Every structure is written in structure tokens, then in C-alpha cells.
């Protein structure tokens, strides 16, 4: 028996009949079908979920790359410190001084976290494998400070004077920030430490 072959007219009628049957099913059971997909919305949200997963994977990949870069930098810092510690010429170095010079207008807000910024520098200096560690805060070029800056410098000065790990020198231009200089000197006298000092320098020198 020869296989049945659909003629074009017969095939068209078959497709049309199938579409009509599908339409009839949708019309009769449309509410039930919609309710099913509403309870199980995965078919509608699958593409959106895939896109969301793709975005999440991309964000995680970028986050991992940032962490990897930080670890590489941290490893480099550790290697430098280790090399300094073990270097045979280290015995010839008596001290190291790091000087921080500040901008013309030192007016940070609370979000700038100036005191925390200074503390991070102090911690970094502690890691240097040299006994004489010195930090200088240079305000010779600074024309103005707000209350946030004054509080941050005062608190940092107090912390360093109490911990007595590094030597801190604060440089002010003579005739400017005199009240802050007096307060810091008073604080130094109160703690009775010799690892902090305040120096007023005449401008032009």
C-alpha cells in the first residue's frame, strides 16, 4: 500500500482544522489554562530569570575580579615589607619620616572620615620594619579648616600621643590656626608624652 500523500488543498485544510481545534480548546478551557499558568508562572518568567541569573553571574565575576586585584596588591605590599625587613642594608637606616601635606581648603564633611584616613596612614607606618617611625602633618599651605577637620586632627593627635608607637609632628604656619596649636600643646602636656609635638613656622621660611 502506497503511503498517503497530502495534496496542497488537503494539507491546507488539515492545518486550518488544527488551528480551529486549538482555538476551540482555548475558548472552552481558556480560564483553566490561564489559571494554571498563573499558579505556575515559570514559562512566562523563564527568559527573565535567565537574564537575571546572567546579570548576577556577571556581577559576581566582576566582584571576584576586584577581590583578586586587591589580594594581588596586598601580596605585593607584604612582599615589599618582607624584603625591607630582611634586607642586609636595613641596619644602616635609623628612621623613616612620612609627611602629609594638605590642601589649601581643608573642609571635609562627616562622610569624608578624615580621622579614619589619618589612622590608616598611621597603621601603614607601623608596618614598616624600621624602629624610628615618624609622621608629619603639614598644614603650612592650608588656609582654612572647618570644625570637622579640627576635630579629626585633635582626635588623631590624642590617639597617637596615648599609643606612643610613632613620633608625630604637626606643622602650622605661624599666626594661623593658633587656637588649634594651643589646644594640641595643652593635650600633649596633659598626656605627658614626648612622641608628639606642635611646631609653628613663620611663612616664607
Buried (B, 14 or more C-beta within 10 A) or exposed (E): EEEEEEEEEEEEEEEEEEEEEEEEEEEEEEEEEEEEEEEEEEEEEEEEEEEEEEEEEEEEEEEEEEEEEEEEEEEEEEEEBEEBEEEEEEEEBEEBEBEEEBEEEBEBEEEEBBBEEBBEBBEEBEEBBBEEBBBBBBBBEBEEBEEBBBBBBBBBBBBBBEEEEBBBBBBBBBEBBEEBBEBBBEBBEEBEBEBBBBEBEEEEE
